[in-house]
Amino acid sequence: MFQAYIYPKDDLRYPPRWYEGVWKTYYPNGRRWSAWRWEKGRILHGSGEAYYDNGQVISRQTWYHDKQEGIGRWWHRNGTLAHEIPYHNGIEQPGAKYWNEQGQPVTEEEAVAESQRRNTEAWGRE
């Protein structure tokens, strides 16, 4: 298995075109950034995960020939589930669910507003 020891914003975050298998990337602190299964270096195929720099899982998703399939799950930085979104053939399906950082159900609008607030704060610190 080939592993890339690279930073998240590096141009090598994607495997070479010939690569087949799980491609792992890492933060500068040595913790895993992502692990995704690739075909021909450019097609996502199978299950994969992305992680926060603290090691907490950000998302778990399944891809079938570069299209999301099944239930994609995302977590807040504190480890509580943020949302679940069903996909079929790469298209979002009805039935998405959203939770705030305290684990309480929220509407999609509330979840989007909170995500935008956090992203604004994060980018403001860089």
C-alpha positions in Angstrom: 0.0 0.0 0.0 1.4 3.4 -1.0 1.0 6.2 1.5 1.4 9.9 0.9 2.9 11.9 3.8 1.7 15.3 2.7 -0.1 18.3 3.9 -3.8 18.9 3.2 -3.2 21.8 0.9 -0.4 20.1 -1.1 -0.9 19.5 -4.8 -0.2 15.8 -4.2 -3.3 15.1 -2.1 -4.6 13.0 -5.0 -2.8 9.8 -6.0 -1.0 9.4 -9.3 -3.2 8.3 -12.2 -1.9 4.7 -12.1 -2.7 4.3 -8.4 -5.2 1.6 -7.3 -6.1 1.1 -3.6 -6.4 3.2 -0.4 -4.6 6.5 -0.6 -3.8 8.0 2.8 -2.8 11.5 3.5 -1.5 13.1 6.8 -1.5 16.4 8.6 1.9 18.0 9.5 1.3 16.7 13.0 1.4 13.2 11.7 -2.3 12.4 12.2 -4.3 11.0 9.3 -6.1 13.6 7.1 -7.9 11.1 4.8 -8.1 7.6 3.6 -10.0 7.0 0.3 -10.1 4.1 -2.1 -9.2 5.0 -5.7 -9.2 3.4 -9.1 -6.9 4.7 -11.8 -5.8 7.5 -9.5 -8.8 9.6 -10.2 -12.0 7.6 -9.5 -13.2 7.2 -6.0 -14.6 3.7 -5.4 -15.4 2.2 -2.0 -15.5 3.5 1.5 -13.4 6.4 2.7 -12.9 8.7 5.7 -11.6 12.2 6.4 -10.3 13.4 9.8 -9.9 16.6 11.7 -6.3 17.4 12.8 -7.2 16.2 16.3 -7.9 12.6 14.9 -11.7 12.9 15.2 -13.5 11.6 12.1 -15.0 14.4 9.9 -16.8 12.1 7.4 -17.4 8.6 6.2 -18.7 8.1 2.8 -19.0 5.4 0.1 -18.4 6.0 -3.5 -19.2 3.8 -6.5 -17.3 4.7 -9.7 -16.9 8.3 -8.5 -20.5 8.8 -7.4 -21.6 8.9 -3.7 -23.8 6.0 -2.7 -25.5 5.1 0.5 -25.6 7.2 3.6 -22.8 9.8 4.0 -22.1 10.8 7.6 -20.3 13.9 8.9 -19.3 14.7 12.5 -18.7 17.9 14.4 -15.2 18.5 15.7 -16.3 17.4 19.2 -17.4 14.0 17.9 -21.1 14.3 17.8 -22.9 13.4 14.6 -23.5 16.5 12.4 -25.5 15.1 9.6 -26.5 12.0 7.6 -27.3 12.4 3.9 -28.5 9.5 1.7 -27.2 9.3 -1.8 -28.0 7.2 -4.9 -25.9 7.4 -8.0 -24.3 10.6 -6.8 -27.5 12.4 -6.2 -28.7 13.5 -2.7 -31.9 11.7 -1.8 -34.7 12.8 0.6 -34.3 12.0 4.3 -31.2 14.0 5.3 -30.9 14.5 9.1 -29.0 17.2 10.9 -27.8 17.7 14.5 -26.1 20.6 16.4 -22.9 20.1 18.4 -25.0 19.2 21.5 -26.6 16.3 19.5 -30.0 18.0 19.2 -31.9 17.7 15.9 -31.9 20.9 13.8 -33.2 22.0 10.4 -31.0 22.0 7.4 -31.1 25.8 7.4 -29.9 25.9 11.0 -27.1 23.4 10.2 -26.0 25.4 7.1 -25.9 28.7 9.1 -23.9 27.1 11.9 -21.4 25.6 9.4 -21.0 28.9 7.6 -20.3 30.6 11.0 -17.7 28.1 11.9 -16.0 28.3 8.5 -15.9 32.0 8.7 -14.2 31.8 12.1 -11.8 29.2 10.9 -10.7 31.1 7.8 -10.4 34.3 9.9 -7.8 32.6 12.1 -5.6 31.5 9.2 
